[in-house]
């Protein structure tokens, strides 16, 4: 199923249902409202929409579960979020709380091609035979001091 029918908001609901269900078995309207800092009627409306799209199921006033299709979509969103957080925090050195907020904002707008390239970049850095590639250490030095390392001046 194509993602086009999902807004940033509905993607956030799916991702949140997944994350909350990993922490605890049962996800309710009030849990989503609290986690997303929205009013319960907004959650009810979003859940109805996601039910119509066969992405969640919910008994009347009961707990909310992802359908198989909903879980596939939610896991893709969550994977993008975690990868972007890792990239921003672990590799660019962004403060964890800022990296979290920015990852959440960015995840909804990247094309699949750009996301795939970021994932490949992260994988490359992680499997690089050197613990931390020289160019990455040079970047960290530049961020910290605002100056090029001596080795870069010779390039």
NORMOMO-V651209 format. One record per backbone hydrogen bond with DSSP energy under -0.5 kcal/mol. CO is the residue of the C=O (numbers start at 0). NH is the residue of the N-H. Records with the same first field share a line. If there is no record, write none. Layout:
BEGIN
CO=NH + NH
END
This chain:
BEGIN
1=4
2=5
6=10
7=11
8=12
9=13
10=14
11=15
12=16
13=17
14=18
15=19
16=20
17=21
18=22
19=23
26=63
27=31
28=32
29=33
30=34
31=35
32=36 + 37
38=41 + 42
39=43
40=44
41=45
42=46
43=47
44=48
45=49
46=50
47=51
48=52
49=54 + 55
50=53
54=66
56=64
58=61
62=58
63=26
64=56
66=70
67=71
68=72
69=73
70=74
71=75
72=76
73=77
74=78
75=79
76=80
77=81
78=82
79=83
80=84
81=85
82=86
83=87
84=88
85=89 + 90
86=90 + 91
87=93
88=92
94=98
95=99
96=100
97=101
98=102
99=103
100=104
101=105
102=106
104=107
105=108 + 109
110=114
111=115
112=116
113=117
114=118
115=119
116=120
117=121
118=122
119=123
120=124
121=125
122=126
123=127
132=135 + 136
133=137
134=138
135=139
136=140
137=141
138=142
139=143
140=144
141=145
148=151 + 152
149=153
151=154
END
